[in-house]
């Protein structure tokens, strides 16, 4: 990954390497080079060498890593899983925002610098989806805000939420000094894919997000490096 651009990458952009295996992910990271400094690796790549790729990108290329594992289980199991993952020294780890899960994750990370990010409601879901899952009644926005406050008060270092809800979460007293990371971000004109609650990258930052996660609009582009640089430029000018 030889630097080819004097402009430093903007770590507000997290590129989701939602690919089949680590070889494809590494190849994309090589193409992106120094245009990207922060990567998300999730469950879809876990059995395809995802954790090994995370370690290689961090240890050999100096990249920041977001492990999007969305852990959910009994407290003891979550605590043990987080303790094991924390030893790799990566930056972010997601868990579901249920209080017992968040408390266990906070205990499991111990004194490490890894940030525990709580999932509020997945950005691919809308009210109809929640009804089908027998979830609590109420507007989706109100539920996201409520879940965010509960997770943050139980030890989360930040939350994952739609950029459309970032401003409401940022206004919570519990959110002072905490992180907001927003998936469901699409550059203007991009295909929405399976996302239902989206904004542009600049709008997400303006709404209070610290980081935005973008995947397919970058790595499906004919020129992924240029696509990543365009989003970073949007941060500076939006």
C-alpha positions, 0 to 999 in steps of 0.5 A: 500500500504505497502512498500515492496522494499527499493529502491525508485520508479522513478517518471519518470515512470507514469503508465496509469490506463486505466481501466474501473473503479476506483475499478480496478484502485485501485486494480492495484495500490495496486499491484504496491505498492511503485514500482510506485509513479506517475499515469495517469488517463484519460477520459476512467475512468472519468465516472467510478470514475476516479477523486475520484480515483485520489484524493484517490491515492493522499490524502491517498497514497501520489501518484502524479497524471496526469489527462489526460483530453485533454480538448478542448472547447471555452476559457471560458469553458476551463478556468472554467474546469481547475479552478475546477480541479486545486483545487484538487492539482494534478500535471499534466493536459492535454489540446489540444495545440491550442493557445486559449485553452492553454492560457485559461488553463494557466489562469484557473490554477491560482497560483496553482502548477498544470502543464498544458501539451499541446497535440501536435499530438496524438501518435496513429496518422500518416500522413494518419490520419491527411489527413483524418482529413483535417489537415495541410499539412507537415511532422508529425514531423514538425507539432509536433515541430511547435505545441509544440513551439506555445503551449509553447509560449502561456503558457503551462508548457510542452507538450505531444509528441511521444518519437520520437519527444522529442529531436526535441522539447527539442531543441526548445528555447521555451522548455527551462525549460519546461516538455516533457511527452511521451506516446507511450512508450513500453519496448523492445519486448512489443506489440505496441497496438494502438500506431504508434510512439514508442520507449523504455523507456530508449530511450525516456528519452535519447531523452529529455523526463522528464517522460514516460507513460506506461500502458498495458505493466505493468498492463497486465503483469503477474507480474505488479510490476516486470514490473514497476521495470524493466522499472525503472531499464532501466532508470538507466542503459539505 
